[in-house]
């Protein structure tokens, strides 16, 4: 069966030759700017960690608007780092590059000599740049190898998941990470198909999904491959595990007055961020007491009330902004002793 043409669900929008236009760029600057305006007596400015550097779009904007700012850019994707190095070359040593997962932010900071930082930005999920590279296997609109690794050195590919996971494990991945109603049915179809021939390309998987998901659901539920591809990508890259690890590490790294902003693109991510932010901003003094008990006052305060979304104009200018949910938090007190900024 021919695979019908479709979009990936996250359209690309290029800026020159450097990848997608950054989502909600001005708003991200606005949320983090109050934490990034300091200048030390020696002339050095604030420190921002872009934990998901990608093609460098957000970082470019921050560096352009804040002449004293130093950015440490982290990305697990060597391809993205190569593009970012070219794009950000005019800023010289004001930007430092680190090949790592964002949940390794503590190690990266320690190796860079940073005790604390002023701002941290996390733009989660797959980037338009990665979707545009057909041979990476992220997009279901083109037939490509079933890879989906953000880091080429990682051992697990999407093909490995499809060809080696048992029925229960595969159904769990599709249900938990893709919120797929037909996870069990799809897992059964995959296991039958792989007994004939292992899965190697995205086109064959898309054909199977068209044949397996009921027609009524295909007509009303968006592209039938969207949820499965999301689930496989999350599993291959351990994205939710990394997110659960990075939020506490990032909060720990913030200096007093520092801010963390997180951009999520699906509900699984946003729920993790919402929970961790709420816990960090919670005052544990029992209700009814006139003053906070020692050690119970919150060390963080929410900057955003709920999750902010892109407005209609932003969605029209950059459709990738449609699903984004933005949350930001600020450290208002040190956990123990004040730490020096890096």
N, C-alpha and C positions, 0 to 999 in steps of 0.2 A: 504494500500500500504506500502510495506517495505521501510524504510528510507535507502537510499544508504549510504555506509560509506564515510566519508569525514573528512578533517581536519577542525579545528576551524577557520582557517585563520590566527592564531597567534600561531605557534607551541611553545611548551614548551621546554626549555633546562635547565636541572637541574644542579646545582652545589652542589654536595654532596646531602644532604637532605634539602637544604635551598631554593629551588625554582629556578627561571630562572637565566641564566647568564645575567648580566646587559647589556643593549644595548649601543653600542658605548662608552664603559666605559672609555677607554683611552682618547678619544676625549673630554668627559665631564670633566675629570680631567684637560686636557689641557686648556679648555675654562675658567674654574673657578680658576685654580691654581694661576694666577697673583693676585687674590684678597685674597688668603688664606695663604700667606707666612709671614704675619706680626707676630711679637712676642713682647708683651708688656714688660716693665721693670720688672714686677713681674713674668715673665716667662709664662704667659698665652698666648695662641695663638689665631688664628682667629676663628670665629664662622660661621658655615655653617648650614643652615636650609634645610633639605631634606623634602620637603613638601609632597612627595609621597614615603614614606619609603619602603613600600612593604616588601619584604623578606630581605632587607638591603644590597643588592649587591653593589650598588653604594657607599653607606655610608661606607661599609667595605673597599672598595678600597681607599677612601679618608682618612680614619683613618689610614690605613696601610702606606700610603705614606707621611702623614703629622703628625709627632708625637705630635705636640702641638695643633692640631686641636680639637675643641669641636663641636659636631654635635647635633642639636635638630631635631629628627625625628618625623614627623607627619604622621599619617595614620588614616583613618576612619574605617579601617577594623581590628577588634580585632584579627582575625585569623592571619593576616599579622604581627601585632605587636608581637604576641606570638612567631612566627618564628624568627622575627628580634631580639627579646630579647635574644633568645638562640644563634643565630649566632654571635651577637655583644657582648656577655657577656665578652670575653677576654679584651675588651677595657674599662671596668669599667665605671667610671663616666664621661668619655670623650664623652659618648653618652647619651642623655636624650630622653625619649619616651613620646609622647603626642597623646592621642586618640582624634582626631578631624578631620574635613574636612580641606583641605588645604586652603580654602578661609577664614578660621578662624585664619590665620597666625598672624594677628595683635594681637588678644586676646592671643594666645599662647605665643607670644613674650613678651607681657606685663606681663603675669603671671610668665614668666621665668626671669623677670627683665632685658630684653634686650631692650635698646633704639634703637639700630641699629645692623645690622649684616653684615658680609663681603661677604657672598655668599648664594644664594638660588637656589636649583635645583627642577624642577618640571618635572616628568616623567609621562605623562598623560595616560589616558585610563585604560583598564583592563590589569592586569598582567598575565603572564603565570601561576603563582602560583594559581590565582583565576580560570583560565580556567581549571587547573588540578583537582580542587576540584569539581567533577561532581555534587554533590548535591547542588551547588550554582546556577546552571542553566545558566551560562554564555556561555558555549560551545554548539554549535548545533550538534556536532558529537556524542553526547550521549543523551539518553533519561533521563531527570532529571526534578525535580520540577521547574516550571517557577518562579524563585525567582529573581535573578540578583541584589540583594542588596549588595553593598559594605559594608554597615553597617547594621548588623542584627537588630538594634534598629529602623531603619527607617520604616515607616508604609506602604509605597507603594511597591508592588511587580510587576513583569512583568505580572503575572496572573491577578492582579487587573486591569492593563491597558487594557488587552485584553478583560476582562469580563465586564468592567464598562464604558469605554469611548464610547461616541456616535460616529457615523460614521465620522463626520467632524473632531473631535478631534483626533481620531485614524489615519485618513488619513493624518492629519497635522503632527503628530509625525513621521510617516513613511516617509513622503516626506521631511520634514525639517531636521530631524536628521539622516535618513538613505539614503537620496537622492534617494529614491525608485521610479522608473518610474511608477510602477503599484500600488501606494499607495492606490488609491481609490478602485481599484479592490480587493486588499487584504483586505481592511477594510470591504468591503461588504461581502466577504467570511467569515471573522472572525465573523461578527455579525450573519450571517445565522447559522454558526456552533455552536456558543455559545448558541443559542436558543434551540438547541438539548441537549447540555451538556457543562458546563463551561470548559474553558481551565485550565488544571492543570500541564501538562508536556510539555517539549520541543519537544518530538517526534511527538505529534499530530500536533503541530504548523508547524514543518518542513514538515510533510505530506501535510498539507493544502497548504503550499507555493509551493511545487512541483506540486500540482494539479492546482494551480491558475496562476502561472507565465508561460507564453508561452514557449514551448519547445525550440524555436529558441533562446530565451534569455538565457534559462538555459544552452544551449550548449556553449555560448560565453561570458556570463556575470559573470562567477564565480559562487560560490555556491549560490543558490537562497535564502538561509536563512541569508546570511551574512549581508545584509543591514537592514533587519527587526530586527535581533538580536541586531545590533549596535544601532538602533533607540530606541528599548525598553530599553536597558541598559542606554543610555543617559537620557531618560525620567525618569526612576526609580531613578537614582542617581543625577538628576539635574546637570549633568556634565558641560554643557555649561554655565549655570547660575553661577556655582562655578568658572569656568575659567574666566568669565567676571569680577567677583568680586576679584579674587586673584591677577591678574596682577597689577592693581593699588596699591593694598595693599602691594604686594611684593616690588614694586618699591619704595614706600614710606619708607619701612623698611631698604633699603640699605644705608649703610654708603658711604661716598665719596670714590671712588675706588672699591666699592663693585659691584659684578656682579650677574645677574640673568640669568639662562639658562633654557630653556623650550624645552621639547621633545614632539612633537605632532605626532599622528599616523593617523589622517584623516584631510581632508581639512577644515572641520568646525572649528576644534581647531586651526589649523595653521592660518586661516584668522583672528581669534580674536587676536592671539598673534602678528601677523604682524601689524595689525592696531594699537594696543596699543603701541607697540614698536616704530612705526613710529611717532606717536603723541608725545611720550615722548622725542624723539630725535630731534624734530622739532624746529628750530630757527624761532621765529615769528617777527624778525626785518624786516620791509619792504625792498624789493629788492632795491638795488642801494645806500643804505646808507653805509658810510665808516666804521662805528663802530656799534656794537649792542646797541640798546636802552636799558635803564635799565629795567630789568625784562623780557627781550625777549630772552636772550641766553638760549640754550638748557642745561638742567641739566643732560642729558644722551647722550651717544654715542653708536651706534650699534657696537658690536664686530664682529658679522657675517654679511656678505653681502649677503642678501637673506637667504634662508633656506638651511642648509647643510644636506646632505644625507649620508648614509652608503655606503662605496665602495663595489665593487663586492666581495672582500675577506670576509668582515664583513657579507655580506648577506649570503654567503655560510656557514660561521661558525655559524651564528645565524640568521635564516630566519625571526625572529620577527623584525629584524632591517630594513627589506625591505621598509616598508612604512614610517619610521621615518623622521621627519623634525625637525631640531635643529636650534634654534635661541638664541642668547645671547646678552645682553645689559649691559652697565656699567654706574654707576653714576659718573659723572665728576665734579659736583658742588652741593653744598647743596641748598635746596630750599629756606631756610631762614638762620637760624643760624646753625653752625656746631653742630651735635649731637655726643654724645659719643657713642662709640661701647659698646655692652654689654659684 
